[in-house]
Amino acid sequence: MALPDLSTGHSEPCSAALKTLIERGYVNQGTDLPGVDAAFEAGIVPAYAGFDATADSLHVGHLLLIMALRHLQQTGHKPIVLIGGGTTRIGDPSFRSEARPMLTDERIAANIEGIRKVFDRLLVFGDGPTDAVMVNNADWLDSIRWIDMLRDVGRHFSVNRMLSFDSVKSRLEKQENLSFLEFNYMILQAFDFLELSRRTGCRLQMGGADQWGNIINGIDLIRRTDGKEVFGVTTPLLTTSSGVKMGKTAAGAVWLNEDRLSPYDYWQFWRNTEDADVVRFLKLFTDLPMDEIERFGQAEGTELNAVKERLANEATALAHGTNAAKQAEATASQAFGQGEAAEGLPTLHLNDAEGLAGVALVDLLVRAGLTSSKGEARRAISGRGVRINGNVVEIDTMISSQDLPIRLSLGRKRHTVVK
């Protein structure tokens, strides 16, 4: 169902919540946006988004949904964070070419502890009417009896319809294996919505654009079983202006926990935003008011660099705290301005054997995450883009313990200390 025009004329949203979600860019599709708008106007709407515990940290790809929940809470509604302690055992097959690896219960529990941290920083939890709550779908999925599930829930699902969803068709058309276990994921996600509707009065599910089919299933299940009207809204799948998937770098995912990615590297990720994406990312990933963001849209040249630093400071402060953002900015300023190994930069340690034998510069660039391959490293060197302690390096060379420590740089913005 396409997103109706609710941004202009008589169709402008009445509620602050939907107006905020639309103008900041969080809405891709909605099942009934006028109905969502009316629900927001009528009172507090409990709204949920689900996060499987597939790693011990979330990454920037998850941040869009978390920020949407944050803005909902700021406009007077109740976020529900659903942790998929049960569904993580299966793994969402949506638009994936292969099954996720199976995780042990112990690994899932450890992952849940890790990802809990980011929500504590971005949402206000408590017992109040608009305070966020965190629930784990293992609380009900672990106790499901198979025959009861088939009789009470499975009978409402058409296999023909399930096969028609793009997330399933894409696997089948490519003749990629889709296990019966994975095929059940959409039923379990629909059951999650039903349980949250019954337990918390949840009326809205939010998810990425790839979750559209799963969300529709949940809405249909609740209508068939309980006769209640609930809603679904999807957020866009973000890519940068150059077409790169948001949150991906040569070094891998942009993690939200500092034990996975340092606050400095996180700051640098936002500082390196492409010019065309700055205003869009300010809307999506900061709390700055819209009128201030619109003024930033006029910036060019050196002024635009200052806006990128503002984006980096605001985003890092949300994820890691104000002090970490200030330290990251100071570290960057020192590294760029003084030409020396600044305290707080990412560090790569060589062991004694490597120090004695020496390590090729191209290998160091890859290990430091500055390039994704040796070929890319060689091209960067030949293009005069690599520096050691501020000096351009034009050929591959061996780095040994007698050379250390050094500050290894790619371009003017990315640095690693090698010790």
ABEGO torsion letter per residue (X at the ends): XBBBBAABEAABBABAAAAAAAAAGABABBABAAAAAAAAAAEBBBBBBBBBBABABBBAAAAAAAAAAAAAAAAGBBBBBBBBAAAAAAEBABGBABBBBBBBAAAAAAAAAAAAAAAAAABBBEABAABBBBBBAAAAAAABBAAAAAAAAAAABBAAAAAABAAAAAAAAAGBBBBAAAAAAAAAAAAAAAAAAAAAGBABBBBBAAAAAAAAAAAAAAAAAAGBBBBBBBBBBBBBAAGBBBGBBAAEBBBABAAABBAAAAAAAAAABBAAAAAAAAAAABABBAAAAAAAAABBEAAAAAAAAAAAAAAAAAAAEAAAAAAAAAAAAAAAAAGBBBBGBBBBBBBAAAAAAEBBAAAAAAAAGABABAAAAAAAAAAGABBBGGBBBABBBBBBAAAOBBBBBBEAABBBBBX
